[in-house]
């Protein structure tokens, strides 16, 4: 499995300052075929200062969910640390 990119990322307005909601389209290569799925994800800053990422995928995928979600969360964390998410 390879995550190519998350495109069309849009930040949604949330009145809670420590929670950021986004939506977008993820492009993934799974077992030799390319897939695009709509996702929503949240980055919440915990009281300890750490960020917690939650992901929701609109359509099912034909791949084990736990390793897929782990990779997506790591990819989103890397995007956030690089400053590549909309402000």
C-alpha positions, 0 to 999 in steps of 0.5 A: 500500500502506498499513499500518493497524496491527499488532494482537495483538502478543505478546512471546516470551521469549528468553534473549538480552537483545539480541534481542526476538521478537514475533508479531502480526497485520498489517492492510494495504490492498493495491490497494484490498483489506484483508488480514490476515496473521500475522507474526513479527518480531525486533528485535536490538540490534547492537553499534553500538547500532543496531536491526535488524528482521527480519520473517517473514510466515506466508502469501504476499501478492500484492504485490512483497515488497521494498517491502512488507518495507521498509514493514513494517520502517519501521512496526515501527521507528516503533512501537519508537521510540514505545514502543508494543511490549510490554515 
